[in-house]
Amino acid sequence: MSSASKSNLIIRIIENKFTPYLVTIIFSIFMISPIILMLFNSFKSAAEAFAWPPTIFPINPTLETYVRVFNSAVPLTMRNSVILSIITTLIVLAIALPTAYALSKYPFRGSKLILLFYLASRIVPPVSLLVPFYIMLSILKLIDTHLGLILVYTYITLPIIIWIIKGFFDEFPKDLIDSALVDGCTRLGAFFRIVLPTSAVGVAASGIITFLWSWNEFLFPMIFTTSNHVAPLTTGVFEFVGDEVIEWNSLSAVGIFASLPAIIFFIFAQKYIIAGLTKGALKL
Amino acid sequence: MKDSTFGFLVALPGTLYIAALVAFPLGLLFWLSFVRFDFYNPIVFVGLLNYVRVIEDRVFWIALQNTIVYATGVTLVTTCLGILMAAAVSRISRFSTFFRTLLILPWAVPLVVSGLVWRWMLDPGVGIYNYLLISSGLVGNVVNIFGDPTLAMITCVIADSWTRIPFTFILVLAGIQSIPVDLYEAARVDGANMLHSFRNITLPLSQKSILTATLFNSMFSFRTIDVIWSMTRGGPGKSTYVLGIDLVDYLIMYTNLGVTAALGVIMLILVALYTTVMIYYLLRR
């Protein structure tokens, strides 16, 4: 085959209307198989999880791993993850909402600089701040406490969440606020009565993003926690990772739990999360 | 009250909070990198000694090299696959929401878990992917991927990319979908085939999202240790040992936190440099 007809063939294949479906299906298998395999694996007995050749579907599905997981430290770390993520989200929203409102609708001298500083703080690698935070939390006696981790989590999420929420507020017409002011509303009153309710979707999306980022954080809890009473699920997954043996089936069950909140949010609130994330990202 | 005064007062608490949690630790980091600090002995100013100790360590240079290979690998794989996925999905009319949801789900998996899952799937003793490689005849025998320096690095890159592709995919898809359809029509009338229009319309017009995604991917993969930590912890030998893990090891092993701080400053500068080079290189093309 000559090279001309060969490249013609390639273009014909690319232009075929079934090709994108085929490509998408192949990619989907690549992307989804680890999650599906992890889910199946969590229903295997210990013997089957260690069998060679490995099975894809559990031959004798059992709930023994889930019993084992629930009798370990995992539920405790899961509780910690919930506490840490929810409190972080509430604090971040409480601070970010008024700040973003002011920066979006009532700019002042230096407000651009402040926004730039938030953005620049994202370039600082968190791992670099491990030492200063370690010293600060040690002095404040906050090592191995929920509060200490929450402080770190807010540092990681707050600056970029302000950017995302500001993006949502920017779309809100200033005229509406001004006409409310004419009607006797205060500037803060306009914020609570008009801006917040209309931007509810954006606020919810930002809350979900904060929750998920906090939920996924691993580096700081790994260094700053020693007890299971504080440690989140991202460190709890190592419960079944021993020096000699890794209990893959139990580990898979924990992995599913660790991924569950985000999976649920992605299935039910995908549109809003994506809107929030792309808004924050494209502002760069 | 003037509007600008109002804005200033409302933005003040949040800004102070962030300053306390970012600017202050940052200042502390720089100061620490020039002193000997260990909680017990008096603090001594040591000049650049901490930096010298970091740079004189052979492991630092290995880690630096690994970090660059790793970050570049993750960025390349993520960006290329993300663009391909976005291009494919943008041409799909049926089930596109369904496929989009499937393709972004890996994003839900925490990076540590991603490392562990891929470690399991490729495990020489129980791994399904390892078994598939053998039964498909691609390899003759069980491969111990985590015993081979190159394969271990490739695996870490794949596992990390796997969770980062969705973000790139979503950004680029949004970019592609904002391109007016008329442009493609016009190009087709002029005799351009799909490959031409992909190169001359799709890529240049979704450049902003591609650049943004690339920037985030390179910045994050340069500094994140989650996947490597759960997968190889730097091994075998030091073949996947990256700067972030080096820093954590310093923190655990050395009582003098000044040295660790110096490595922190070096990492900060390297990330800034690497990201700048990345942007410059991408913008020039």
Interface residues (C-beta under 8 A of the other chain):
Chain A: I10 I11 I14 E15 K17 T19 P20 Y21 V23 T24 F27 S28 M31 I32 P34 I35 L37 M38 N41 A49 F50 A51 W52 P53 P54 I56 I95 A96 P98 T99 Y101 A102 L103 K105 Y106 P107 F108 R109 S111 I114 F117 Y118 S121 I123 V124 P125 P126 V127 S128 L129 L130 V131 P132 F133 Y134 I135 M136 S138 L151 T154 Y155 L158 P159 I162 R187 L188 L212 W215 N216 F218 L219 M222 I223 T234 V237 F238 V241 I246 W248 L251 S252 G255 A258 S259 P261 A262 I263 F265 F266 I267 Q270 I274 L277 T278 A281 L282 L284
Chain B: D3 S4 T5 F6 G7 F8 L9 V10 A11 P13 G14 T15 Y17 I18 L21 V22 A23 F24 P25 L26 L28 L29 L32 F37 F39 L81 L84 M85 A87 A88 V89 R91 I92 R94 F99 R100 T101 L102 L103 I104 L105 P106 W107 A108 V109 P110 L111 V112 V113 S114 L116 V117 W118 W120 M121 D123 G125 V126 G127 I128 Y131 S135 W162 I165 P166 F167 I170 L171 A174 N193 M194 L195 K208 S209 T212 A213 L215 F216 M219 F222 R223 T224 I225 D226 W229 S230 G244 L247 V248 L251 L257 T260 A261 G264 V265 M267 L268 V271 A272 T275
